[in-house]
């Protein structure tokens, strides 16, 4: 999902700053002000193949208005969390006009107030380091901090944050996480992401978690920390 599309997940608790994030991201994306808060999904002609929607509305961006209308119908009829079924229906509809198409839906989840705590037995083991410090994974230059759990010299799990959007003194950060296969199912990933989310929240910011919509494990991990799903992005492309 484009960083410019990042928005807060819980409109009931949105602060003025987070409401401003909404406005800024709509403008950054080229949407007219208020498009994403309208009921229903609006067709917008774009040289892209993408749909983005929230529980309140959204937009379809493609040059084929009839296809856009069909996509809107499928999305409007969908309910529940069976995103694999939704992808299948969309591939059928889009495939009638774009043979061999493949689709993917990504979910944007946001957290301003983490509700989880780092377990006591792990809290003392979580380190915070700056990108580029000795023993830190090789990550993009835009990474600000890395939260680590080590087993001796080996990194068992890590989470990183990248500031992507600023309003006033506050930032929205994207989250990256990785856990060594030999250390999974121990709560390490949840511990480092929770520590990161709390660190950002203490500074007045919020964090963004993006995963494929039918990635149940990623979705459950994010929800357990306090992330709330807010927007969905459909991308499709023809083979080749």
Biotite code that builds the C-alpha atoms (Angstrom):
import biotite.structure as struc

atoms = struc.array([
    struc.Atom([0.000, 0.000, 0.000], chain_id="A", res_id=1, res_name="UNK", atom_name="CA", element="C"),
    struc.Atom([1.278, 3.469, -0.852], chain_id="A", res_id=2, res_name="UNK", atom_name="CA", element="C"),
    struc.Atom([2.541, 5.361, 2.179], chain_id="A", res_id=3, res_name="UNK", atom_name="CA", element="C"),
    struc.Atom([0.381, 8.263, 1.045], chain_id="A", res_id=4, res_name="UNK", atom_name="CA", element="C"),
    struc.Atom([-2.726, 6.192, 1.681], chain_id="A", res_id=5, res_name="UNK", atom_name="CA", element="C"),
    struc.Atom([-1.983, 5.705, 5.365], chain_id="A", res_id=6, res_name="UNK", atom_name="CA", element="C"),
    struc.Atom([-4.867, 6.704, 7.593], chain_id="A", res_id=7, res_name="UNK", atom_name="CA", element="C"),
    struc.Atom([-5.841, 6.134, 11.209], chain_id="A", res_id=8, res_name="UNK", atom_name="CA", element="C"),
    struc.Atom([-7.782, 2.983, 11.943], chain_id="A", res_id=9, res_name="UNK", atom_name="CA", element="C"),
    struc.Atom([-10.267, 4.051, 14.594], chain_id="A", res_id=10, res_name="UNK", atom_name="CA", element="C"),
    struc.Atom([-12.384, 7.011, 13.527], chain_id="A", res_id=11, res_name="UNK", atom_name="CA", element="C"),
    struc.Atom([-14.224, 7.014, 16.859], chain_id="A", res_id=12, res_name="UNK", atom_name="CA", element="C"),
    struc.Atom([-10.992, 7.960, 18.653], chain_id="A", res_id=13, res_name="UNK", atom_name="CA", element="C"),
    struc.Atom([-9.399, 10.088, 15.960], chain_id="A", res_id=14, res_name="UNK", atom_name="CA", element="C"),
    struc.Atom([-7.705, 13.216, 17.266], chain_id="A", res_id=15, res_name="UNK", atom_name="CA", element="C"),
    struc.Atom([-7.539, 16.453, 15.271], chain_id="A", res_id=16, res_name="UNK", atom_name="CA", element="C"),
    struc.Atom([-4.009, 15.523, 14.209], chain_id="A", res_id=17, res_name="UNK", atom_name="CA", element="C"),
    struc.Atom([-5.127, 12.137, 12.927], chain_id="A", res_id=18, res_name="UNK", atom_name="CA", element="C"),
    struc.Atom([-8.070, 13.738, 11.168], chain_id="A", res_id=19, res_name="UNK", atom_name="CA", element="C"),
    struc.Atom([-5.520, 15.990, 9.490], chain_id="A", res_id=20, res_name="UNK", atom_name="CA", element="C"),
    struc.Atom([-3.592, 12.883, 8.400], chain_id="A", res_id=21, res_name="UNK", atom_name="CA", element="C"),
    struc.Atom([-6.773, 11.768, 6.648], chain_id="A", res_id=22, res_name="UNK", atom_name="CA", element="C"),
    struc.Atom([-7.047, 15.013, 4.740], chain_id="A", res_id=23, res_name="UNK", atom_name="CA", element="C"),
    struc.Atom([-3.382, 15.075, 3.786], chain_id="A", res_id=24, res_name="UNK", atom_name="CA", element="C"),
    struc.Atom([-3.393, 11.529, 2.472], chain_id="A", res_id=25, res_name="UNK", atom_name="CA", element="C"),
    struc.Atom([-6.495, 12.106, 0.380], chain_id="A", res_id=26, res_name="UNK", atom_name="CA", element="C"),
    struc.Atom([-4.794, 15.084, -1.242], chain_id="A", res_id=27, res_name="UNK", atom_name="CA", element="C"),
    struc.Atom([-1.542, 13.166, -1.705], chain_id="A", res_id=28, res_name="UNK", atom_name="CA", element="C"),
    struc.Atom([-3.428, 10.437, -3.534], chain_id="A", res_id=29, res_name="UNK", atom_name="CA", element="C"),
    struc.Atom([-5.234, 12.853, -5.797], chain_id="A", res_id=30, res_name="UNK", atom_name="CA", element="C"),
    struc.Atom([-8.646, 12.122, -4.304], chain_id="A", res_id=31, res_name="UNK", atom_name="CA", element="C"),
    struc.Atom([-11.079, 14.963, -3.922], chain_id="A", res_id=32, res_name="UNK", atom_name="CA", element="C"),
    struc.Atom([-11.556, 15.979, -0.303], chain_id="A", res_id=33, res_name="UNK", atom_name="CA", element="C"),
    struc.Atom([-14.151, 13.746, 1.313], chain_id="A", res_id=34, res_name="UNK", atom_name="CA", element="C"),
    struc.Atom([-14.111, 11.043, -1.386], chain_id="A", res_id=35, res_name="UNK", atom_name="CA", element="C"),
    struc.Atom([-13.063, 8.321, 1.013], chain_id="A", res_id=36, res_name="UNK", atom_name="CA", element="C"),
    struc.Atom([-15.661, 9.267, 3.603], chain_id="A", res_id=37, res_name="UNK", atom_name="CA", element="C"),
    struc.Atom([-18.609, 9.083, 1.240], chain_id="A", res_id=38, res_name="UNK", atom_name="CA", element="C"),
    struc.Atom([-20.968, 6.158, 1.540], chain_id="A", res_id=39, res_name="UNK", atom_name="CA", element="C"),
    struc.Atom([-20.472, 3.688, -1.264], chain_id="A", res_id=40, res_name="UNK", atom_name="CA", element="C"),
    struc.Atom([-17.559, 3.540, -3.658], chain_id="A", res_id=41, res_name="UNK", atom_name="CA", element="C"),
    struc.Atom([-16.927, 6.204, -6.263], chain_id="A", res_id=42, res_name="UNK", atom_name="CA", element="C"),
    struc.Atom([-15.497, 5.625, -9.720], chain_id="A", res_id=43, res_name="UNK", atom_name="CA", element="C"),
    struc.Atom([-12.387, 7.688, -10.415], chain_id="A", res_id=44, res_name="UNK", atom_name="CA", element="C"),
    struc.Atom([-10.650, 7.361, -13.779], chain_id="A", res_id=45, res_name="UNK", atom_name="CA", element="C"),
    struc.Atom([-6.934, 6.765, -13.318], chain_id="A", res_id=46, res_name="UNK", atom_name="CA", element="C"),
    struc.Atom([-4.115, 5.191, -15.251], chain_id="A", res_id=47, res_name="UNK", atom_name="CA", element="C"),
    struc.Atom([-3.925, 2.511, -12.544], chain_id="A", res_id=48, res_name="UNK", atom_name="CA", element="C"),
    struc.Atom([-5.558, -0.782, -11.707], chain_id="A", res_id=49, res_name="UNK", atom_name="CA", element="C"),
    struc.Atom([-6.451, -0.350, -8.087], chain_id="A", res_id=50, res_name="UNK", atom_name="CA", element="C"),
    struc.Atom([-9.366, -0.094, -5.706], chain_id="A", res_id=51, res_name="UNK", atom_name="CA", element="C"),
    struc.Atom([-9.161, 1.253, -2.181], chain_id="A", res_id=52, res_name="UNK", atom_name="CA", element="C"),
    struc.Atom([-11.982, 1.269, 0.312], chain_id="A", res_id=53, res_name="UNK", atom_name="CA", element="C"),
    struc.Atom([-12.837, 1.668, 3.962], chain_id="A", res_id=54, res_name="UNK", atom_name="CA", element="C"),
    struc.Atom([-15.967, 0.639, 5.812], chain_id="A", res_id=55, res_name="UNK", atom_name="CA", element="C"),
    struc.Atom([-17.440, 3.995, 4.787], chain_id="A", res_id=56, res_name="UNK", atom_name="CA", element="C"),
    struc.Atom([-16.467, 4.295, 1.148], chain_id="A", res_id=57, res_name="UNK", atom_name="CA", element="C"),
    struc.Atom([-13.633, 4.328, -1.323], chain_id="A", res_id=58, res_name="UNK", atom_name="CA", element="C"),
    struc.Atom([-12.631, 4.578, -4.953], chain_id="A", res_id=59, res_name="UNK", atom_name="CA", element="C"),
    struc.Atom([-11.911, 2.374, -7.955], chain_id="A", res_id=60, res_name="UNK", atom_name="CA", element="C"),
    struc.Atom([-9.098, 3.562, -10.179], chain_id="A", res_id=61, res_name="UNK", atom_name="CA", element="C"),
    struc.Atom([-9.131, 2.179, -13.710], chain_id="A", res_id=62, res_name="UNK", atom_name="CA", element="C"),
    struc.Atom([-10.095, 3.488, -17.126], chain_id="A", res_id=63, res_name="UNK", atom_name="CA", element="C"),
    struc.Atom([-12.871, 0.928, -17.682], chain_id="A", res_id=64, res_name="UNK", atom_name="CA", element="C"),
    struc.Atom([-15.986, 2.373, -16.052], chain_id="A", res_id=65, res_name="UNK", atom_name="CA", element="C"),
    struc.Atom([-18.041, -0.783, -16.574], chain_id="A", res_id=66, res_name="UNK", atom_name="CA", element="C"),
    struc.Atom([-15.332, -2.848, -14.871], chain_id="A", res_id=67, res_name="UNK", atom_name="CA", element="C"),
    struc.Atom([-15.159, -0.310, -12.048], chain_id="A", res_id=68, res_name="UNK", atom_name="CA", element="C"),
    struc.Atom([-18.898, -0.660, -11.514], chain_id="A", res_id=69, res_name="UNK", atom_name="CA", element="C"),
    struc.Atom([-18.596, -4.467, -11.399], chain_id="A", res_id=70, res_name="UNK", atom_name="CA", element="C"),
    struc.Atom([-15.815, -4.246, -8.825], chain_id="A", res_id=71, res_name="UNK", atom_name="CA", element="C"),
    struc.Atom([-17.941, -1.922, -6.705], chain_id="A", res_id=72, res_name="UNK", atom_name="CA", element="C"),
    struc.Atom([-20.818, -4.426, -6.798], chain_id="A", res_id=73, res_name="UNK", atom_name="CA", element="C"),
    struc.Atom([-18.630, -7.322, -5.670], chain_id="A", res_id=74, res_name="UNK", atom_name="CA", element="C"),
    struc.Atom([-17.093, -5.314, -2.824], chain_id="A", res_id=75, res_name="UNK", atom_name="CA", element="C"),
    struc.Atom([-20.473, -3.986, -1.686], chain_id="A", res_id=76, res_name="UNK", atom_name="CA", element="C"),
    struc.Atom([-21.874, -7.527, -1.526], chain_id="A", res_id=77, res_name="UNK", atom_name="CA", element="C"),
    struc.Atom([-18.957, -8.860, 0.524], chain_id="A", res_id=78, res_name="UNK", atom_name="CA", element="C"),
    struc.Atom([-19.287, -9.363, 4.260], chain_id="A", res_id=79, res_name="UNK", atom_name="CA", element="C"),
    struc.Atom([-17.180, -11.163, 6.834], chain_id="A", res_id=80, res_name="UNK", atom_name="CA", element="C"),
    struc.Atom([-13.479, -11.954, 6.825], chain_id="A", res_id=81, res_name="UNK", atom_name="CA", element="C"),
    struc.Atom([-13.285, -14.482, 3.962], chain_id="A", res_id=82, res_name="UNK", atom_name="CA", element="C"),
    struc.Atom([-10.935, -12.454, 1.807], chain_id="A", res_id=83, res_name="UNK", atom_name="CA", element="C"),
    struc.Atom([-9.821, -15.468, -0.204], chain_id="A", res_id=84, res_name="UNK", atom_name="CA", element="C"),
    struc.Atom([-13.407, -15.804, -1.429], chain_id="A", res_id=85, res_name="UNK", atom_name="CA", element="C"),
    struc.Atom([-13.539, -12.081, -2.196], chain_id="A", res_id=86, res_name="UNK", atom_name="CA", element="C"),
    struc.Atom([-10.318, -12.299, -4.215], chain_id="A", res_id=87, res_name="UNK", atom_name="CA", element="C"),
    struc.Atom([-11.775, -15.257, -6.112], chain_id="A", res_id=88, res_name="UNK", atom_name="CA", element="C"),
    struc.Atom([-14.935, -13.362, -7.007], chain_id="A", res_id=89, res_name="UNK", atom_name="CA", element="C"),
    struc.Atom([-12.972, -10.301, -8.065], chain_id="A", res_id=90, res_name="UNK", atom_name="CA", element="C"),
    struc.Atom([-10.633, -12.377, -10.226], chain_id="A", res_id=91, res_name="UNK", atom_name="CA", element="C"),
    struc.Atom([-13.687, -13.857, -11.948], chain_id="A", res_id=92, res_name="UNK", atom_name="CA", element="C"),
    struc.Atom([-15.245, -10.447, -12.624], chain_id="A", res_id=93, res_name="UNK", atom_name="CA", element="C"),
    struc.Atom([-12.001, -8.757, -13.672], chain_id="A", res_id=94, res_name="UNK", atom_name="CA", element="C"),
    struc.Atom([-10.925, -11.859, -15.626], chain_id="A", res_id=95, res_name="UNK", atom_name="CA", element="C"),
    struc.Atom([-13.882, -11.479, -17.940], chain_id="A", res_id=96, res_name="UNK", atom_name="CA", element="C"),
    struc.Atom([-12.204, -8.308, -19.239], chain_id="A", res_id=97, res_name="UNK", atom_name="CA", element="C"),
    struc.Atom([-8.568, -9.082, -18.428], chain_id="A", res_id=98, res_name="UNK", atom_name="CA", element="C"),
    struc.Atom([-7.849, -12.775, -19.158], chain_id="A", res_id=99, res_name="UNK", atom_name="CA", element="C"),
    struc.Atom([-5.414, -14.447, -16.772], chain_id="A", res_id=100, res_name="UNK", atom_name="CA", element="C"),
    struc.Atom([-5.621, -11.655, -14.220], chain_id="A", res_id=101, res_name="UNK", atom_name="CA", element="C"),
    struc.Atom([-4.305, -12.096, -10.672], chain_id="A", res_id=102, res_name="UNK", atom_name="CA", element="C"),
    struc.Atom([-5.580, -10.094, -7.714], chain_id="A", res_id=103, res_name="UNK", atom_name="CA", element="C"),
    struc.Atom([-4.316, -9.246, -4.263], chain_id="A", res_id=104, res_name="UNK", atom_name="CA", element="C"),
    struc.Atom([-5.991, -7.426, -1.375], chain_id="A", res_id=105, res_name="UNK", atom_name="CA", element="C"),
    struc.Atom([-3.857, -5.761, 1.291], chain_id="A", res_id=106, res_name="UNK", atom_name="CA", element="C"),
    struc.Atom([-5.295, -4.590, 4.610], chain_id="A", res_id=107, res_name="UNK", atom_name="CA", element="C"),
    struc.Atom([-4.168, -1.421, 6.361], chain_id="A", res_id=108, res_name="UNK", atom_name="CA", element="C"),
    struc.Atom([-4.325, -1.563, 10.166], chain_id="A", res_id=109, res_name="UNK", atom_name="CA", element="C"),
    struc.Atom([-3.502, 1.310, 12.505], chain_id="A", res_id=110, res_name="UNK", atom_name="CA", element="C"),
    struc.Atom([-2.716, 1.713, 16.183], chain_id="A", res_id=111, res_name="UNK", atom_name="CA", element="C"),
    struc.Atom([-2.577, 4.840, 18.316], chain_id="A", res_id=112, res_name="UNK", atom_name="CA", element="C"),
    struc.Atom([-3.069, 3.211, 21.721], chain_id="A", res_id=113, res_name="UNK", atom_name="CA", element="C"),
    struc.Atom([-1.523, -0.288, 22.048], chain_id="A", res_id=114, res_name="UNK", atom_name="CA", element="C"),
    struc.Atom([-3.551, -2.401, 24.439], chain_id="A", res_id=115, res_name="UNK", atom_name="CA", element="C"),
    struc.Atom([-1.010, -5.201, 24.836], chain_id="A", res_id=116, res_name="UNK", atom_name="CA", element="C"),
    struc.Atom([1.983, -5.223, 27.170], chain_id="A", res_id=117, res_name="UNK", atom_name="CA", element="C"),
    struc.Atom([5.350, -6.818, 26.579], chain_id="A", res_id=118, res_name="UNK", atom_name="CA", element="C"),
    struc.Atom([5.325, -9.972, 28.737], chain_id="A", res_id=119, res_name="UNK", atom_name="CA", element="C"),
    struc.Atom([7.372, -9.525, 31.892], chain_id="A", res_id=120, res_name="UNK", atom_name="CA", element="C"),
    struc.Atom([9.728, -12.359, 31.046], chain_id="A", res_id=121, res_name="UNK", atom_name="CA", element="C"),
    struc.Atom([10.527, -10.701, 27.693], chain_id="A", res_id=122, res_name="UNK", atom_name="CA", element="C"),
    struc.Atom([10.408, -7.005, 28.559], chain_id="A", res_id=123, res_name="UNK", atom_name="CA", element="C"),
    struc.Atom([13.919, -6.983, 29.964], chain_id="A", res_id=124, res_name="UNK", atom_name="CA", element="C"),
    struc.Atom([15.267, -8.701, 26.845], chain_id="A", res_id=125, res_name="UNK", atom_name="CA", element="C"),
    struc.Atom([13.945, -6.198, 24.280], chain_id="A", res_id=126, res_name="UNK", atom_name="CA", element="C"),
    struc.Atom([16.703, -3.857, 23.089], chain_id="A", res_id=127, res_name="UNK", atom_name="CA", element="C"),
    struc.Atom([16.224, -0.646, 21.133], chain_id="A", res_id=128, res_name="UNK", atom_name="CA", element="C"),
    struc.Atom([18.919, 0.307, 18.645], chain_id="A", res_id=129, res_name="UNK", atom_name="CA", element="C"),
    struc.Atom([19.324, 2.804, 15.831], chain_id="A", res_id=130, res_name="UNK", atom_name="CA", element="C"),
    struc.Atom([19.576, 1.527, 12.277], chain_id="A", res_id=131, res_name="UNK", atom_name="CA", element="C"),
    struc.Atom([23.148, 0.788, 11.309], chain_id="A", res_id=132, res_name="UNK", atom_name="CA", element="C"),
    struc.Atom([24.300, -0.028, 14.850], chain_id="A", res_id=133, res_name="UNK", atom_name="CA", element="C"),
    struc.Atom([26.530, -3.055, 15.265], chain_id="A", res_id=134, res_name="UNK", atom_name="CA", element="C"),
    struc.Atom([24.589, -6.306, 15.215], chain_id="A", res_id=135, res_name="UNK", atom_name="CA", element="C"),
    struc.Atom([21.426, -4.756, 13.743], chain_id="A", res_id=136, res_name="UNK", atom_name="CA", element="C"),
    struc.Atom([19.840, -6.243, 10.592], chain_id="A", res_id=137, res_name="UNK", atom_name="CA", element="C"),
    struc.Atom([20.658, -4.572, 7.273], chain_id="A", res_id=138, res_name="UNK", atom_name="CA", element="C"),
    struc.Atom([17.556, -2.415, 6.812], chain_id="A", res_id=139, res_name="UNK", atom_name="CA", element="C"),
    struc.Atom([16.621, 0.576, 4.612], chain_id="A", res_id=140, res_name="UNK", atom_name="CA", element="C"),
    struc.Atom([18.131, 3.947, 5.475], chain_id="A", res_id=141, res_name="UNK", atom_name="CA", element="C"),
    struc.Atom([14.673, 5.304, 6.278], chain_id="A", res_id=142, res_name="UNK", atom_name="CA", element="C"),
    struc.Atom([14.384, 2.998, 9.312], chain_id="A", res_id=143, res_name="UNK", atom_name="CA", element="C"),
    struc.Atom([14.490, 4.995, 12.541], chain_id="A", res_id=144, res_name="UNK", atom_name="CA", element="C"),
    struc.Atom([14.750, 2.375, 15.316], chain_id="A", res_id=145, res_name="UNK", atom_name="CA", element="C"),
    struc.Atom([15.083, -1.388, 15.590], chain_id="A", res_id=146, res_name="UNK", atom_name="CA", element="C"),
    struc.Atom([13.686, -3.348, 18.540], chain_id="A", res_id=147, res_name="UNK", atom_name="CA", element="C"),
    struc.Atom([15.483, -6.659, 19.106], chain_id="A", res_id=148, res_name="UNK", atom_name="CA", element="C"),
    struc.Atom([15.372, -9.852, 21.109], chain_id="A", res_id=149, res_name="UNK", atom_name="CA", element="C"),
    struc.Atom([18.656, -11.757, 21.026], chain_id="A", res_id=150, res_name="UNK", atom_name="CA", element="C"),
    struc.Atom([19.679, -15.261, 21.918], chain_id="A", res_id=151, res_name="UNK", atom_name="CA", element="C"),
    struc.Atom([23.344, -14.685, 22.619], chain_id="A", res_id=152, res_name="UNK", atom_name="CA", element="C"),
    struc.Atom([24.756, -12.984, 19.503], chain_id="A", res_id=153, res_name="UNK", atom_name="CA", element="C"),
    struc.Atom([21.891, -14.208, 17.313], chain_id="A", res_id=154, res_name="UNK", atom_name="CA", element="C"),
    struc.Atom([18.873, -11.994, 16.614], chain_id="A", res_id=155, res_name="UNK", atom_name="CA", element="C"),
    struc.Atom([15.779, -14.051, 17.391], chain_id="A", res_id=156, res_name="UNK", atom_name="CA", element="C"),
    struc.Atom([13.232, -11.368, 16.443], chain_id="A", res_id=157, res_name="UNK", atom_name="CA", element="C"),
    struc.Atom([13.224, -7.717, 15.401], chain_id="A", res_id=158, res_name="UNK", atom_name="CA", element="C"),
    struc.Atom([10.796, -4.921, 14.542], chain_id="A", res_id=159, res_name="UNK", atom_name="CA", element="C"),
    struc.Atom([11.569, -1.616, 12.848], chain_id="A", res_id=160, res_name="UNK", atom_name="CA", element="C"),
    struc.Atom([9.722, 1.644, 12.271], chain_id="A", res_id=161, res_name="UNK", atom_name="CA", element="C"),
    struc.Atom([9.877, 4.035, 9.323], chain_id="A", res_id=162, res_name="UNK", atom_name="CA", element="C"),
    struc.Atom([8.336, 7.523, 9.687], chain_id="A", res_id=163, res_name="UNK", atom_name="CA", element="C"),
    struc.Atom([6.106, 7.993, 6.636], chain_id="A", res_id=164, res_name="UNK", atom_name="CA", element="C"),
    struc.Atom([3.856, 10.983, 7.305], chain_id="A", res_id=165, res_name="UNK", atom_name="CA", element="C"),
    struc.Atom([4.113, 13.992, 9.620], chain_id="A", res_id=166, res_name="UNK", atom_name="CA", element="C"),
    struc.Atom([1.424, 16.346, 10.901], chain_id="A", res_id=167, res_name="UNK", atom_name="CA", element="C"),
    struc.Atom([2.715, 18.955, 13.323], chain_id="A", res_id=168, res_name="UNK", atom_name="CA", element="C"),
    struc.Atom([5.046, 17.258, 15.763], chain_id="A", res_id=169, res_name="UNK", atom_name="CA", element="C"),
    struc.Atom([3.535, 13.780, 15.289], chain_id="A", res_id=170, res_name="UNK", atom_name="CA", element="C"),
    struc.Atom([4.395, 10.982, 12.890], chain_id="A", res_id=171, res_name="UNK", atom_name="CA", element="C"),
    struc.Atom([2.754, 7.951, 11.410], chain_id="A", res_id=172, res_name="UNK", atom_name="CA", element="C"),
    struc.Atom([5.226, 5.041, 11.211], chain_id="A", res_id=173, res_name="UNK", atom_name="CA", element="C"),
    struc.Atom([5.135, 1.901, 9.132], chain_id="A", res_id=174, res_name="UNK", atom_name="CA", element="C"),
    struc.Atom([6.154, -1.309, 10.916], chain_id="A", res_id=175, res_name="UNK", atom_name="CA", element="C"),
    struc.Atom([8.425, -4.090, 9.692], chain_id="A", res_id=176, res_name="UNK", atom_name="CA", element="C"),
    struc.Atom([8.985, -7.306, 11.642], chain_id="A", res_id=177, res_name="UNK", atom_name="CA", element="C"),
    struc.Atom([10.971, -10.498, 11.268], chain_id="A", res_id=178, res_name="UNK", atom_name="CA", element="C"),
    struc.Atom([11.454, -13.580, 13.442], chain_id="A", res_id=179, res_name="UNK", atom_name="CA", element="C"),
    struc.Atom([13.998, -16.307, 12.882], chain_id="A", res_id=180, res_name="UNK", atom_name="CA", element="C"),
    struc.Atom([12.136, -19.557, 12.018], chain_id="A", res_id=181, res_name="UNK", atom_name="CA", element="C"),
    struc.Atom([13.751, -21.312, 14.966], chain_id="A", res_id=182, res_name="UNK", atom_name="CA", element="C"),
    struc.Atom([12.231, -18.831, 17.421], chain_id="A", res_id=183, res_name="UNK", atom_name="CA", element="C"),
    struc.Atom([8.661, -18.615, 16.226], chain_id="A", res_id=184, res_name="UNK", atom_name="CA", element="C"),
    struc.Atom([5.625, -19.322, 18.414], chain_id="A", res_id=185, res_name="UNK", atom_name="CA", element="C"),
    struc.Atom([7.367, -17.941, 21.484], chain_id="A", res_id=186, res_name="UNK", atom_name="CA", element="C"),
    struc.Atom([5.735, -14.504, 21.491], chain_id="A", res_id=187, res_name="UNK", atom_name="CA", element="C"),
    struc.Atom([8.901, -12.747, 20.355], chain_id="A", res_id=188, res_name="UNK", atom_name="CA", element="C"),
    struc.Atom([7.322, -11.033, 17.356], chain_id="A", res_id=189, res_name="UNK", atom_name="CA", element="C"),
    struc.Atom([4.454, -9.719, 19.451], chain_id="A", res_id=190, res_name="UNK", atom_name="CA", element="C"),
    struc.Atom([6.894, -8.504, 22.101], chain_id="A", res_id=191, res_name="UNK", atom_name="CA", element="C"),
    struc.Atom([9.076, -6.450, 19.746], chain_id="A", res_id=192, res_name="UNK", atom_name="CA", element="C"),
    struc.Atom([6.128, -4.953, 17.828], chain_id="A", res_id=193, res_name="UNK", atom_name="CA", element="C"),
    struc.Atom([4.361, -4.074, 21.085], chain_id="A", res_id=194, res_name="UNK", atom_name="CA", element="C"),
    struc.Atom([7.493, -2.371, 22.385], chain_id="A", res_id=195, res_name="UNK", atom_name="CA", element="C"),
    struc.Atom([7.816, -0.435, 19.132], chain_id="A", res_id=196, res_name="UNK", atom_name="CA", element="C"),
    struc.Atom([4.131, 0.607, 19.058], chain_id="A", res_id=197, res_name="UNK", atom_name="CA", element="C"),
    struc.Atom([4.292, 1.798, 22.669], chain_id="A", res_id=198, res_name="UNK", atom_name="CA", element="C"),
    struc.Atom([7.489, 3.752, 21.976], chain_id="A", res_id=199, res_name="UNK", atom_name="CA", element="C"),
    struc.Atom([5.838, 5.560, 19.040], chain_id="A", res_id=200, res_name="UNK", atom_name="CA", element="C"),
    struc.Atom([2.603, 6.131, 20.995], chain_id="A", res_id=201, res_name="UNK", atom_name="CA", element="C"),
    struc.Atom([4.548, 7.654, 23.893], chain_id="A", res_id=202, res_name="UNK", atom_name="CA", element="C"),
    struc.Atom([5.894, 10.207, 21.402], chain_id="A", res_id=203, res_name="UNK", atom_name="CA", element="C"),
    struc.Atom([2.361, 11.051, 20.264], chain_id="A", res_id=204, res_name="UNK", atom_name="CA", element="C"),
    struc.Atom([2.518, 9.085, 17.023], chain_id="A", res_id=205, res_name="UNK", atom_name="CA", element="C"),
    struc.Atom([0.748, 6.082, 15.541], chain_id="A", res_id=206, res_name="UNK", atom_name="CA", element="C"),
    struc.Atom([1.883, 2.959, 13.707], chain_id="A", res_id=207, res_name="UNK", atom_name="CA", element="C"),
    struc.Atom([0.667, 1.298, 10.532], chain_id="A", res_id=208, res_name="UNK", atom_name="CA", element="C"),
    struc.Atom([0.573, -2.467, 9.889], chain_id="A", res_id=209, res_name="UNK", atom_name="CA", element="C"),
    struc.Atom([-0.035, -3.748, 6.358], chain_id="A", res_id=210, res_name="UNK", atom_name="CA", element="C"),
    struc.Atom([-0.606, -7.379, 5.473], chain_id="A", res_id=211, res_name="UNK", atom_name="CA", element="C"),
    struc.Atom([-2.306, -9.445, 2.819], chain_id="A", res_id=212, res_name="UNK", atom_name="CA", element="C"),
    struc.Atom([-5.946, -9.534, 3.842], chain_id="A", res_id=213, res_name="UNK", atom_name="CA", element="C"),
    struc.Atom([-6.156, -13.333, 4.022], chain_id="A", res_id=214, res_name="UNK", atom_name="CA", element="C"),
    struc.Atom([-2.979, -13.646, 6.139], chain_id="A", res_id=215, res_name="UNK", atom_name="CA", element="C"),
    struc.Atom([-4.813, -14.808, 9.248], chain_id="A", res_id=216, res_name="UNK", atom_name="CA", element="C"),
    struc.Atom([-1.704, -15.129, 11.440], chain_id="A", res_id=217, res_name="UNK", atom_name="CA", element="C"),
    struc.Atom([-0.533, -11.582, 10.710], chain_id="A", res_id=218, res_name="UNK", atom_name="CA", element="C"),
    struc.Atom([-4.051, -10.200, 11.204], chain_id="A", res_id=219, res_name="UNK", atom_name="CA", element="C"),
    struc.Atom([-4.459, -11.927, 14.578], chain_id="A", res_id=220, res_name="UNK", atom_name="CA", element="C"),
    struc.Atom([-1.050, -10.777, 15.795], chain_id="A", res_id=221, res_name="UNK", atom_name="CA", element="C"),
    struc.Atom([-1.828, -7.163, 14.914], chain_id="A", res_id=222, res_name="UNK", atom_name="CA", element="C"),
    struc.Atom([-5.283, -7.268, 16.521], chain_id="A", res_id=223, res_name="UNK", atom_name="CA", element="C"),
    struc.Atom([-3.835, -8.758, 19.732], chain_id="A", res_id=224, res_name="UNK", atom_name="CA", element="C"),
    struc.Atom([-1.540, -5.715, 20.042], chain_id="A", res_id=225, res_name="UNK", atom_name="CA", element="C"),
    struc.Atom([-4.298, -3.184, 19.421], chain_id="A", res_id=226, res_name="UNK", atom_name="CA", element="C"),
    struc.Atom([-4.259, -2.588, 15.665], chain_id="A", res_id=227, res_name="UNK", atom_name="CA", element="C"),
    struc.Atom([-7.639, -1.991, 14.058], chain_id="A", res_id=228, res_name="UNK", atom_name="CA", element="C"),
    struc.Atom([-8.343, -2.665, 10.396], chain_id="A", res_id=229, res_name="UNK", atom_name="CA", element="C"),
    struc.Atom([-9.265, 0.435, 8.474], chain_id="A", res_id=230, res_name="UNK", atom_name="CA", element="C"),
    struc.Atom([-8.679, 0.192, 4.736], chain_id="A", res_id=231, res_name="UNK", atom_name="CA", element="C"),
    struc.Atom([-8.289, -2.394, 2.002], chain_id="A", res_id=232, res_name="UNK", atom_name="CA", element="C"),
    struc.Atom([-6.409, -2.056, -1.271], chain_id="A", res_id=233, res_name="UNK", atom_name="CA", element="C"),
    struc.Atom([-7.064, -4.270, -4.279], chain_id="A", res_id=234, res_name="UNK", atom_name="CA", element="C"),
    struc.Atom([-4.434, -4.481, -7.013], chain_id="A", res_id=235, res_name="UNK", atom_name="CA", element="C"),
    struc.Atom([-4.776, -6.542, -10.155], chain_id="A", res_id=236, res_name="UNK", atom_name="CA", element="C"),
    struc.Atom([-2.572, -7.208, -13.152], chain_id="A", res_id=237, res_name="UNK", atom_name="CA", element="C"),
    struc.Atom([-2.573, -9.258, -16.318], chain_id="A", res_id=238, res_name="UNK", atom_name="CA", element="C"),
    struc.Atom([0.048, -12.007, -16.762], chain_id="A", res_id=239, res_name="UNK", atom_name="CA", element="C"),
    struc.Atom([3.401, -11.128, -18.258], chain_id="A", res_id=240, res_name="UNK", atom_name="CA", element="C"),
])
